């Protein structure tokens, strides 16, 4: 038997197995029970408009705040890590390794409870503010490494040309190196934004009020009240509505960057 024939037979068998599995699932799944437990129209109607005007709005708002704060702090830590001054470099390295090594949930918990109870330090804007500080610390550690790698990927000739024209080291970094570095790191930074959208679900550990719930907390409360998973399905759909276009955007950026190179 020829290799091409064997490959076609193998592909045919694999397709047949997949189709058979799908048919078995469709035939033996209790669709009435799934609809009753996860797709109740009456419960879905009850969640509007709060699931959009409160939960989705807060999820997007918290993501933007955490990303902006993480980006600013990440730039600072990346520059410190590239510093020729040892103590600055050591501090930035310790910071990055600490907050990349700790679970985000533990960091948020520490900001929301350990600091106020143990040290008497209270973060502005209450528990939500403390949770956001935790997210910012974790995000900045990951962003710092991404930004550092982007800076180091900029050809040294660019820096040398700017310095030869009389630009100071600071001006060269902020007007020549960083803009080119950010062009390189757009895809991973967009991925970081997507991860932050999902990580806002961890803010539940810090506590929330009626008006500060994000999608996951809102869905969990709906599950507790109605003893039904419809709100979880709605929250999942809203998460996908945000994250899928962003992940597609990352793929577009990566293809354009590959062509540019």
Buried (B, 14 or more C-beta within 10 A) or exposed (E): EEEEEEEEEEEEEEEEEEEEEEEEEEEEEEEEEEEEBBBBEEBBEBBEEBBEEBBBBBBBBBBEBBBEBBBEBBBBBBBBBBBEEEEBBEBBBEBBEEBEEBEBBBBBBBBBBBBBEEEEEEBEEBBBBBBBBBBBBBBBBBBBBBBBBBBEEBEEEEBEEBBEEEBEEEEBBBEBBBEBBBEBBBBBBBBBBBBBBBBBBBBBBBBBEEEBBBBBBBBBBBBEEBEBBBBBBBBBEBBEEBBEEEEEBBEEBBEEBEEEE
